[in-house]
Amino acid sequence: MARLRVAVLMGGRSSEHEISVASARSVLESLDPDRYEVRSIEIARDGRWELTSQAEQARLAKGDAEKLPVPLNGQPAPLGDVDVVFPVLHGPFGEDGTVQGFLELAGVAYVGAGVTASALCMDKDLFKAVMRDKGIPVVASVTVLERHRDQAENPFGYPVVVKPARLGSSVGISIAKTPEEFSRALDLAFEHDEKVLVEEHCAGVEVECSVLGNEEPVASIPGEIVPLVSEWYDYRAKYEEGGMDLVVPPRLDEATIARVQELAVAAFVASDCEGMARVDFFVSEDGKVLVNELNTIPGFTSTSVYAKLFEASGISYRELLDRLVELALERRERRERLKY
């Protein structure tokens, strides 16, 4: 049986470049070599696409007939007759629908959310608007545009959360406890985006839940996030060794855990996601379950929350990768039946 040809995309132009590379390396090491012929591409911080294998570059130099074009050294070049692309990209220029649109134009199957869902979920302002329209409870927030910076207000009191609308991994996020800190938090957030969210600080338990599937998505057992090196789940807590504990299942009653899983799938469906996502929640002190955000390409090392929650649910890391590739192929087959 011929092996499936899988191309793994890593790196990217965003501030989450290094996180993406670490995730992609874990994927590359875990894809079954008996099932997949794997090739990898790293997108540099300046936007250059580079085949990471010298053997691949030498093979392409021979002029093989290929299908998927990629911008190598500023010029379109053939990557290969690829069956599936696995984008392991975080943040802008990778998780926001840009790369997904390129892959749609190339007519290749790819893992994860499509163009619409990727763009929607990257923009926390628009994502929350859709959730509210669908009746899904979210953390309260107001949106400030950079051109209206002098009109920014905090309607929630202190502490308050300030974050870029279209970034991830807690980059540019602050918890302000005074008006002076609020002003500095806005300055920091506007360094990363022209649109910023001022968000109510939710005291309680931070919980995450993984989702897998296309037309019939399923939720994992949720996990409780316990930061160890900071007051909240910031960049250090997420990525430093020993920065956080993941408690699975969370220390919540069964009804609340079931509610988290229900809302995880509901948010996934409402945002038109497919393949995979990690949905982040707050469970307030009075027991309300609130969606905070949805990540269409979560961290993807074998020790990342997304994979660990499915491992706790009985799906191993390698099995999870297999299923994601199958879902990518299933979606392309389904969509090929449509008439345009």
VENUR-V413185 format. One record per residue. PHI is phi in radians with two decimals (none if undefined). PSI is psi in whole degrees, 0 to 359 (none if undefined). Layout:
phi:PHI psi:PSI
phi:PHI psi:PSI
This chain:
phi:none psi:128
phi:-1.14 psi:142
phi:-1.32 psi:145
phi:-1.25 psi:140
phi:-1.65 psi:115
phi:-2.06 psi:128
phi:-1.87 psi:126
phi:-1.78 psi:123
phi:-1.69 psi:132
phi:-2.46 psi:169
phi:1.53 psi:245
phi:1.73 psi:172
phi:-1.52 psi:351
phi:-1.44 psi:173
phi:-1.20 psi:353
phi:-1.70 psi:21
phi:-0.95 psi:308
phi:-1.14 psi:324
phi:-1.13 psi:319
phi:-1.07 psi:316
phi:-1.07 psi:317
phi:-1.11 psi:318
phi:-1.10 psi:315
phi:-1.14 psi:322
phi:-1.07 psi:322
phi:-1.14 psi:320
phi:-1.11 psi:314
phi:-1.06 psi:320
phi:-1.25 psi:338
phi:-1.83 psi:345
phi:-1.15 psi:129
phi:-1.12 psi:115
phi:-1.14 psi:341
phi:-1.33 psi:339
phi:-1.82 psi:335
phi:-2.28 psi:139
phi:-1.69 psi:111
phi:-1.88 psi:135
phi:-2.29 psi:155
phi:-2.29 psi:150
phi:-2.27 psi:132
phi:-1.89 psi:126
phi:-1.62 psi:120
phi:-1.28 psi:167
phi:-1.09 psi:334
phi:-1.54 psi:5
phi:1.65 psi:356
phi:-1.25 psi:139
phi:-1.69 psi:130
phi:-2.33 psi:128
phi:-1.22 psi:128
phi:-1.42 psi:349
phi:-1.82 psi:125
phi:-1.09 psi:325
phi:-1.08 psi:321
phi:-1.12 psi:315
phi:-1.09 psi:319
phi:-1.14 psi:321
phi:-1.13 psi:318
phi:-1.17 psi:329
phi:-1.12 psi:341
phi:-1.39 psi:354
phi:1.42 psi:33
phi:-1.05 psi:148
phi:-1.27 psi:119
phi:-2.26 psi:168
phi:-1.99 psi:314
phi:-1.54 psi:112
phi:-1.47 psi:140
phi:-2.30 psi:151
phi:-1.46 psi:85
phi:-1.61 psi:129
phi:0.94 psi:36
phi:1.41 psi:0
phi:-2.22 psi:145
phi:-1.06 psi:134
phi:-2.44 psi:152
phi:-1.37 psi:135
phi:-1.67 psi:316
phi:2.69 psi:167
phi:-1.41 psi:75
phi:-1.48 psi:138
phi:-1.45 psi:318
phi:-2.52 psi:138
phi:-1.82 psi:134
phi:-1.95 psi:94
phi:-1.32 psi:120
phi:-2.01 psi:65
phi:-2.08 psi:141
phi:-2.10 psi:139
phi:1.46 psi:195
phi:-1.02 psi:154
phi:1.13 psi:33
phi:-3.09 psi:316
phi:-1.81 psi:0
phi:-1.85 psi:13
phi:1.73 psi:348
phi:-1.18 psi:307
phi:-1.18 psi:323
phi:-1.08 psi:322
phi:-1.13 psi:320
phi:-1.06 psi:317
phi:-1.22 psi:326
phi:-1.09 psi:316
phi:-1.11 psi:325
phi:-1.35 psi:347
phi:1.25 psi:33
phi:-1.95 psi:146
phi:-1.22 psi:145
phi:-2.56 psi:153
phi:-1.38 psi:140
phi:1.72 psi:190
phi:-1.14 psi:154
phi:-1.41 psi:191
phi:-1.09 psi:309
phi:-1.10 psi:310
phi:-1.13 psi:322
phi:-1.10 psi:312
phi:-1.14 psi:317
phi:-1.08 psi:310
phi:-1.27 psi:337
phi:-1.19 psi:328
phi:-1.65 psi:101
phi:-1.10 psi:331
phi:-1.14 psi:308
phi:-1.18 psi:321
phi:-1.01 psi:314
phi:-1.15 psi:325
phi:-1.09 psi:317
phi:-1.15 psi:317
phi:-1.05 psi:315
phi:-1.09 psi:320
phi:-1.12 psi:328
phi:-1.54 psi:3
phi:1.37 psi:22
phi:-1.72 psi:123
phi:-1.21 psi:134
phi:-2.26 psi:163
phi:-1.16 psi:133
phi:-1.14 psi:142
phi:-2.76 psi:161
phi:-2.19 psi:155
phi:-1.93 psi:138
phi:-2.17 psi:127
phi:-1.59 psi:149
phi:-1.02 psi:323
phi:-1.20 psi:347
phi:-1.97 psi:26
phi:-0.96 psi:322
phi:-1.27 psi:350
phi:-1.79 psi:6
phi:-1.10 psi:134
phi:-2.28 psi:157
phi:-1.99 psi:100
phi:-1.48 psi:1
phi:-1.85 psi:352
phi:1.38 psi:189
phi:-2.08 psi:147
phi:-1.24 psi:159
phi:-2.45 psi:148
phi:-1.71 psi:135
phi:-2.19 psi:128
phi:-2.58 psi:150
phi:-1.09 psi:145
phi:-1.29 psi:333
phi:-2.29 psi:62
phi:-2.65 psi:171
phi:-2.42 psi:189
phi:0.99 psi:27
phi:1.13 psi:16
phi:-1.25 psi:131
phi:1.37 psi:8
phi:-1.67 psi:141
phi:-2.38 psi:152
phi:-1.92 psi:110
phi:-1.61 psi:135
phi:-1.96 psi:353
phi:-2.50 psi:163
phi:-1.01 psi:323
phi:-1.14 psi:317
phi:-1.16 psi:326
phi:-1.09 psi:317
phi:-1.11 psi:317
phi:-1.17 psi:324
phi:-1.13 psi:321
phi:-1.10 psi:316
phi:-1.01 psi:315
phi:-1.11 psi:314
phi:-1.11 psi:321
phi:-1.26 psi:347
phi:-1.18 psi:337
phi:-1.87 psi:341
phi:-2.76 psi:155
phi:-1.52 psi:356
phi:-2.25 psi:131
phi:-2.27 psi:144
phi:-1.79 psi:132
phi:-1.80 psi:117
phi:-2.16 psi:140
phi:-1.06 psi:134
phi:-1.36 psi:124
phi:-1.84 psi:106
phi:-1.34 psi:133
phi:2.66 psi:213
phi:-1.86 psi:132
phi:-1.62 psi:127
phi:-2.27 psi:144
phi:-2.21 psi:149
phi:-2.46 psi:132
phi:-1.62 psi:148
phi:-2.26 psi:142
phi:-2.41 psi:133
phi:2.43 psi:174
phi:-1.95 psi:269
phi:-1.39 psi:340
phi:-2.28 psi:71
phi:-1.20 psi:151
phi:-2.20 psi:150
phi:-1.77 psi:147
phi:-1.39 psi:175
phi:-1.12 psi:132
phi:-1.25 psi:167
phi:-2.33 psi:147
phi:-1.68 psi:131
phi:-1.61 psi:125
phi:-2.14 psi:99
phi:-1.14 psi:142
phi:-2.03 psi:335
phi:-1.89 psi:1
phi:-2.71 psi:172
phi:-1.26 psi:335
phi:-2.46 psi:176
phi:-1.42 psi:72
phi:-1.59 psi:189
phi:-1.04 psi:317
phi:-1.09 psi:315
phi:-1.12 psi:326
phi:-1.27 psi:322
phi:-2.11 psi:347
phi:-1.34 psi:146
phi:-1.05 psi:126
phi:1.29 psi:19
phi:-1.34 psi:339
phi:-2.70 psi:160
phi:-1.93 psi:143
phi:-1.95 psi:115
phi:-1.73 psi:115
phi:-2.20 psi:123
phi:-1.27 psi:166
phi:-1.16 psi:158
phi:-1.43 psi:68
phi:-2.35 psi:161
phi:-1.26 psi:162
phi:-1.05 psi:323
phi:-1.14 psi:321
phi:-1.21 psi:320
phi:-1.07 psi:316
phi:-1.10 psi:324
phi:-1.16 psi:320
phi:-1.03 psi:312
phi:-1.10 psi:319
phi:-1.06 psi:313
phi:-1.25 psi:330
phi:-1.07 psi:312
phi:-1.17 psi:320
phi:-1.10 psi:318
phi:-1.16 psi:321
phi:-1.05 psi:313
phi:-1.22 psi:316
phi:-1.09 psi:329
phi:-1.61 psi:7
phi:1.16 psi:33
phi:-1.33 psi:158
phi:-2.53 psi:159
phi:1.46 psi:275
phi:-2.59 psi:159
phi:-2.97 psi:156
phi:-2.07 psi:126
phi:-1.84 psi:128
phi:-1.82 psi:137
phi:-2.26 psi:160
phi:-2.06 psi:136
phi:-1.88 psi:110
phi:-1.22 psi:168
phi:-1.11 psi:336
phi:-1.65 psi:11
phi:1.61 psi:4
phi:-1.33 psi:137
phi:-1.73 psi:119
phi:-2.14 psi:129
phi:-1.27 psi:133
phi:-1.73 psi:307
phi:-2.81 psi:171
phi:-2.28 psi:128
phi:-1.83 psi:117
phi:-1.39 psi:336
phi:-2.25 psi:85
phi:-1.24 psi:169
phi:-0.91 psi:141
phi:-2.29 psi:26
phi:-1.31 psi:166
phi:-1.16 psi:342
phi:-1.80 psi:4
phi:-1.24 psi:158
phi:-1.03 psi:316
phi:-0.96 psi:308
phi:-1.23 psi:322
phi:-1.14 psi:325
phi:-1.20 psi:323
phi:-1.31 psi:329
phi:-1.07 psi:319
phi:-1.16 psi:339
phi:-1.63 psi:3
phi:1.74 psi:10
phi:-2.02 psi:114
phi:-1.22 psi:165
phi:-1.05 psi:313
phi:-1.13 psi:319
phi:-1.11 psi:323
phi:-1.10 psi:317
phi:-1.09 psi:316
phi:-1.02 psi:315
phi:-1.13 psi:322
phi:-1.16 psi:320
phi:-1.10 psi:316
phi:-1.06 psi:319
phi:-1.14 psi:323
phi:-1.10 psi:315
phi:-1.17 psi:321
phi:-1.09 psi:318
phi:-1.14 psi:315
phi:-1.07 psi:317
phi:-1.07 psi:319
phi:-1.15 psi:317
phi:-1.31 psi:337
phi:-1.16 psi:343
phi:-1.41 psi:350
phi:-1.34 psi:152
phi:-1.83 psi:132
phi:-2.01 psi:none
